[in-house]
């Protein structure tokens, strides 16, 4: 069991490092948001791995709150990005 836990932890660490690289490099805000979403998913997976390895369920509310936070954050950024897209279309005046 411990070998599987270490392998999964290493895979989560690699995924988190790659997501952190995406956050730092960009190039745009939506790319950074996807990186933050992946990093949050890795954090949720790591906490879930720790809970499964130690056989306790006290961290389930924390996992639920983190998942809800990620969902609400993604919806907020998507609405913000869609608003910017509509503003660019509306104010163009390209002579159509």
N, C-alpha and C positions, 0 to 999 in steps of 0.2 A: 504493500500500500504506500509506503513512504517513497518508493522509487517513482510511482505514478504522480504523487504530489509534487516531487521535485521537478519532474519533467514538465508538468502543467505550469508550475510556477516559473520555470525558465521560459516557456513559451509566452506566458503572460508578460514577463519582463521584457522580452524582445519586442513584442507587440506594443508595449507601452513606450519603449525607447523609439521605435519607428513613428509612433503617433506624436511623441514629443518633438521629433525632428520635423514632422509635417507642420506642427504648430509654429515652430521657430522659423522655418523657411517660407511658409506662406504658399503661394504668392498673394492670395486674396483672402478676404475675411471669411468667405464660405469654406475655403480649404482649411483655414484655421478652426472653424467650427466643427468640421468633420473630424479633424484631429482631436479636438476636445471631446467629441462624442466617443471616439474610439478609446481615448484615455480613460474616460469615465466608465466605459464598458470593461476595460481591463481592471479598473479599480473594483468594480462590482464583482467581476470574476474572481479576483484575488481574495476579497472578503468572503465570497461564497466558498472558495476553496479552503480557506482557513476554518470556516464554520463546519464544512464537511469533514475535514481532517480531524478536528477536535471534537466532533459529534455534539455540537450544541446549536440550538436554534435561537439564541438570544439576539443574534445579529440580523434576523429577518426583517424587523422594522427598519433598520438602517439601510438594508438593501432596497426595500420598497421606497424609502424616501429618496435615495440616490437615483433610482430608476425614474421616479416621478420628476425629479429635478432635471434629469437629462431630457426627458420628453418635453417638459414645459420650455426648457431652454431652446431646444431645437425648433419647436413651433414658433417661439418668439422670433428667433433669427430668420426663419423661413418667411414669416409675415413681414418682417422688416425688409428682407431682400426683395420680396414681391412688391412691396410699396415703392422701393427705389426703382424697380423695373417699370412700373406703371408711370412713375413720374417722368422717366426718360422718354417713354412713348408719348405721353400727353403733351409734353413741352417741346416736341421736336420741331414742328412747323416745316416739314420737308417739302411742302408744295404739292401734296397729292391732290 
